[in-house]
């Protein structure tokens, strides 16, 4: 296991205001995620220097030093680890700092599911995205069943879709991804305009909680982003939703990312639970118990063999699941194939050849 990065040192270098020492192990600072209370001398962000973790008792954001850096720099955890290892941490530029914008509370899952399904009915899936999905090992039928859809790039088309949804009685307030623009004193609804396709993230009952977007081109080292309108007028942030891929089962496999889990479920028929990142495991035991799981396999990408941050995240998940009463094992496969979806696709092709 690698030596943990000093959470207090990294927080100070990022420009987080440290207010006081709360105990021999903890410091209190201003939370950069929720903006904290109006009084600048009050803080809810706790930094534990013995465990090198942070937690905001106001908004619930938490994790280790790598998580903190990744979230504030808007990069994935693997890239964050590499940058921290180099030691060139600098304060966040003004444009990088999280804006203190009042968000709408996230609408209940029943509402989100209805709005999102009506939204998807108005979209299509472009051929380039169909080819991408087929190349991953999915069938034509599966791409349709999973409701992948291309995000429209033309503003006029986006605005038209929003007007239609509102006319049909679907509320857009509290729906992550939707927000309002202001022009000539008037407000009108829009949604985020990334170039890529939507990946529905479902709960145990099959309801759409939210979307990840598979970007056509990497942005800041990211291939995937949430369909979220954080920091936008009348917008709503997405949560780090865990996805369910398959039905109730005594054996469940946990892996990274909903698209990877969709592919792996289709190729293996095992039930998967996807986490949006290796550290986004809060309350995952509740999801697994709802599925009736007894045995859980952890199937993170194969850089688990070389990346200490991923190893640490795996160990934390393993401990959390064992404490919840699950039998836990880690799946390892041929290192030439990064994800379990890649490996399963290779095995499927081999069987066809034989």
ChimeraX attribute file (.defattr): number of C-alpha atoms within 10 A of each C-alpha:
attribute: neighborCount
match mode: 1-to-1
recipient: residues
	/A:1	9
	/A:2	9
	/A:3	7
	/A:4	17
	/A:5	19
	/A:6	18
	/A:7	22
	/A:8	23
	/A:9	13
	/A:10	20
	/A:11	20
	/A:12	15
	/A:13	15
	/A:14	19
	/A:15	14
	/A:16	17
	/A:17	18
	/A:18	19
	/A:19	16
	/A:20	13
	/A:21	13
	/A:22	13
	/A:23	9
	/A:24	9
	/A:25	13
	/A:26	20
	/A:27	19
	/A:28	23
	/A:29	27
	/A:30	21
	/A:31	24
	/A:32	19
	/A:33	19
	/A:34	19
	/A:35	18
	/A:36	21
	/A:37	13
	/A:38	8
	/A:39	7
	/A:40	12
	/A:41	13
	/A:42	15
	/A:43	23
	/A:44	20
	/A:45	29
	/A:46	23
	/A:47	28
	/A:48	22
	/A:49	19
	/A:50	12
	/A:51	15
	/A:52	19
	/A:53	22
	/A:54	26
	/A:55	19
	/A:56	22
	/A:57	14
	/A:58	15
	/A:59	14
	/A:60	12
	/A:61	17
	/A:62	19
	/A:63	18
	/A:64	21
	/A:65	26
	/A:66	26
	/A:67	25
	/A:68	24
	/A:69	23
	/A:70	18
	/A:71	15
	/A:72	16
	/A:73	18
	/A:74	16
	/A:75	16
	/A:76	19
	/A:77	20
	/A:78	18
	/A:79	16
	/A:80	22
	/A:81	21
	/A:82	13
	/A:83	15
	/A:84	16
	/A:85	11
	/A:86	9
	/A:87	11
	/A:88	8
	/A:89	16
	/A:90	11
	/A:91	15
	/A:92	15
	/A:93	10
	/A:94	8
	/A:95	7
	/A:96	11
	/A:97	15
	/A:98	18
	/A:99	15
	/A:100	13
	/A:101	14
	/A:102	15
	/A:103	19
	/A:104	18
	/A:105	13
	/A:106	17
	/A:107	17
	/A:108	11
	/A:109	15
	/A:110	11
	/A:111	18
	/A:112	22
	/A:113	20
	/A:114	14
	/A:115	19
	/A:116	21
	/A:117	14
	/A:118	16
	/A:119	16
	/A:120	17
	/A:121	10
	/A:122	11
	/A:123	15
	/A:124	14
	/A:125	19
	/A:126	15
	/A:127	10
	/A:128	11
	/A:129	18
	/A:130	20
	/A:131	12
	/A:132	11
	/A:133	18
	/A:134	14
	/A:135	11
	/A:136	16
	/A:137	20
	/A:138	20
	/A:139	16
	/A:140	12
	/A:141	8
	/A:142	16
	/A:143	18
	/A:144	12
	/A:145	9
	/A:146	14
	/A:147	17
	/A:148	24
	/A:149	24
	/A:150	23
	/A:151	22
	/A:152	21
	/A:153	13
	/A:154	9
	/A:155	13
	/A:156	10
	/A:157	12
	/A:158	17
	/A:159	15
	/A:160	12
	/A:161	20
	/A:162	21
	/A:163	15
	/A:164	14
	/A:165	18
	/A:166	13
	/A:167	10
	/A:168	10
	/A:169	9
	/A:170	18
	/A:171	16
	/A:172	25
	/A:173	19
	/A:174	22
	/A:175	30
	/A:176	29
	/A:177	23
	/A:178	23
	/A:179	27
	/A:180	18
	/A:181	15
	/A:182	10
	/A:183	8
	/A:184	5
	/A:185	6
	/A:186	8
	/A:187	13
	/A:188	12
	/A:189	21
	/A:190	23
	/A:191	24
	/A:192	19
	/A:193	14
	/A:194	19
	/A:195	15
	/A:196	24
	/A:197	23
	/A:198	25
	/A:199	24
	/A:200	27
	/A:201	24
	/A:202	22
	/A:203	18
	/A:204	18
	/A:205	10
	/A:206	15
	/A:207	20
	/A:208	22
	/A:209	24
	/A:210	27
	/A:211	25
	/A:212	23
	/A:213	23
	/A:214	21
	/A:215	17
	/A:216	14
	/A:217	13
	/A:218	11
	/A:219	11
	/A:220	11
	/A:221	11
	/A:222	14
	/A:223	14
	/A:224	22
	/A:225	18
	/A:226	23
	/A:227	25
	/A:228	23
	/A:229	24
	/A:230	23
	/A:231	16
	/A:232	19
	/A:233	18
	/A:234	21
	/A:235	29
	/A:236	26
	/A:237	21
	/A:238	20
	/A:239	15
	/A:240	15
	/A:241	23
	/A:242	26
	/A:243	32
	/A:244	28
	/A:245	26
	/A:246	19
	/A:247	15
	/A:248	18
	/A:249	17
	/A:250	13
	/A:251	17
	/A:252	25
	/A:253	25
	/A:254	26
	/A:255	26
	/A:256	24
	/A:257	21
	/A:258	25
	/A:259	25
	/A:260	17
	/A:261	27
	/A:262	27
	/A:263	26
	/A:264	27
	/A:265	21
	/A:266	19
	/A:267	17
	/A:268	14
	/A:269	13
	/A:270	17
	/A:271	23
	/A:272	33
	/A:273	28
	/A:274	28
	/A:275	23
	/A:276	21
	/A:277	20
	/A:278	24
	/A:279	21
	/A:280	19
	/A:281	20
	/A:282	15
	/A:283	11
	/A:284	19
	/A:285	19
	/A:286	11
	/A:287	16
	/A:288	27
	/A:289	16
	/A:290	12
	/A:291	21
	/A:292	15
	/A:293	19
	/A:294	15
	/A:295	18
	/A:296	23
	/A:297	18
	/A:298	21
	/A:299	22
	/A:300	26
	/A:301	21
	/A:302	19
	/A:303	15
	/A:304	17
	/A:305	11
	/A:306	9
	/A:307	15
	/A:308	17
	/A:309	25
	/A:310	22
	/A:311	18
	/A:312	17
	/A:313	20
	/A:314	19
	/A:315	15
	/A:316	14
	/A:317	22
	/A:318	20
	/A:319	13
	/A:320	17
	/A:321	20
	/A:322	15
	/A:323	11
	/A:324	13
	/A:325	12
	/A:326	19
	/A:327	15
	/A:328	18
	/A:329	14
	/A:330	14
	/A:331	16
	/A:332	15
	/A:333	14
	/A:334	10
	/A:335	12
	/A:336	9
	/A:337	15
	/A:338	15
	/A:339	22
	/A:340	23
	/A:341	25
	/A:342	18
	/A:343	16
	/A:344	20
	/A:345	20
	/A:346	13
	/A:347	14
	/A:348	14
	/A:349	11
	/A:350	10
	/A:351	9
	/A:352	7
	/A:353	7
	/A:354	5
